[in-house]
Amino acid sequence: MKIGTTRCTRLQENSFKLISRWYLTPTRLKQMRCLSTDNCWRCSSPGAGYIHMWWHCPVIQPFWTEVLSVIKQICSTPSIPFPTSVLLHIRLDDIPHNKRRLFHFLTAAAKSIIPQYWNCSVQPSITQWLKKIDLIYHMEELSAWERRAHHSFQNIWRDWITFRSSPKALTALSDTT
């Protein structure tokens, strides 16, 4: 079963885990009596539920703010203020189809990095996110060539290809750390 818009099984798996609430939060672990407190691992706020851990946590918010700023720059779209738009791809009707497909790829890359820092107070970096997008881009390009769907691929990824040649992207993608 294909989840989302990519053929990349890692991203499909991560999307499935996100939707099925596979990532256990402090609130859920306290309910299961595995933890004595439901404080967030990142910021120590009480009541660290699902939306807090993925969206509202003050440690993760700067990452999402910058991600959405770059997405706005790449896709030339208005800002996306709703967590449901980013986490579950709901309320995206005002974005054109090809830009919406690219939006799915961009947010899937961001969501796949967050679990790497699930249980610590460090936030993901934009460089990691841009590198993840570039990996997805190359995989989707190979897949498009195999399916003889390169024109469709170009329509979806046109904005990323343009952004990829910008100084910010070139610096991040050439960074070896």
Sequence and secondary structure as in RCSB ss.txt:
>XXXX:A:sequence
MKIGTTRCTRLQENSFKLISRWYLTPTRLKQMRCLSTDNCWRCSSPGAGYIHMWWHCPVIQPFWTEVLSVIKQIC
STPSIPFPTSVLLHIRLDDIPHNKRRLFHFLTAAAKSIIPQYWNCSVQPSITQWLKKIDLIYHMEELSAWERRAH
HSFQNIWRDWITFRSSPKALTALSDTT
>XXXX:A:secstr
   TT   HHHHHHHHHHHTT S  HHHHHHTTS S    TTT  S   HHIIIII TTTHHHHHHHHHHHHHHH
T      HHHHHS  S TTS HHHHHHHHHHHHHHHHHGGGGTTSS    HHHHHHHHHHHHHHHHHHHHHHT H
HHHHHHHHHHHHHHTSHHHHHHHH   
